Amino acid sequence: MSGTQEKYLAFKEQLDPKIKLVAVSKTKPEEEILQLYHVGHRAFGENKVQELERKAGNLPGDIEWHMIGHLQSNKVKYIASFVNLIHAVDSLKLLRIINNEAAKHNRVIKCLLQVHIAKEETKFGFSEKELTVFLDELNKEELPNVSISGLMGMATFTDNFIQVKEEFRNLKLIFEELKNTYFNKYPLFADLSMGMSDDYQIAIEEGATIIRIGSLLFGERNYTN
Ligand SMILES: *Cc1c(COP(=O)(O)O)cnc(C)c1O
């Protein structure tokens, strides 16, 4: 048993089995993904299309691939045949393209809407106001090859746990609001993807159903190679 495998099994053991764990393998070699695969893990997250496409092509076909990063419209075509869940949809244009590309493969692709909850300018996602406009627009469209299955958000990168907690709590409120109004006829609108290595415990306390964990499982990332 390798160190990575031991770390994973210990993490899984303390995790509520109702919480979906996406192991974020970006920048990590395929062998490390296989190590978790061999102890039973299937859900992996990547944030770059090219890397996701390469890994999906080389690794076992029953891996469930999550696109967790910002997705450019012109790259959807490279992942539409196999991606399991797109976490960061942030425009109607992108959703339409995902729908069109999914249709070419006779698939319905599950998507989460990314909501901007952090105090930082740099994070992608809809503001609450933009979300309202988006949903109004969405009402007028037929997009049979996408299924909006919930929301995703990233908290501010800060040591201030109170702030992080408030941001996650806010996202959960938005989620409940949409679930009870706009999406009340969509039982598949059920997922809240929030929480990373440093804040997943807070995210779970605040109602996350999916957490995205990288460095805690695989160690720090090295972006130089
Ligand atoms: C990299 C990344 C993660 C994982 O981050 P860690 O802090 O290593 O757990 C989660 N979500 C997104 C969107 C990411 O880009």
The ligand as an ORCA input file, in Angstrom:
! r2SCAN-3c Opt
* xyz 0 1
  C      -7.533     22.845     -7.608
  C      -8.982     22.905     -7.302
  C      -9.513     22.217     -6.197
  C      -8.676     21.419     -5.218
  O      -7.869     22.254     -4.453
  P      -7.090     21.697     -3.155
  O      -6.924     22.921     -2.319
  O      -5.808     21.150     -3.638
  O      -7.942     20.686     -2.506
  C     -10.878     22.281     -6.014
  N     -11.679     22.977     -6.828
  C     -11.208     23.661     -7.902
  C     -12.158     24.400     -8.770
  C      -9.850     23.643     -8.163
  O      -9.387     24.326     -9.224
*
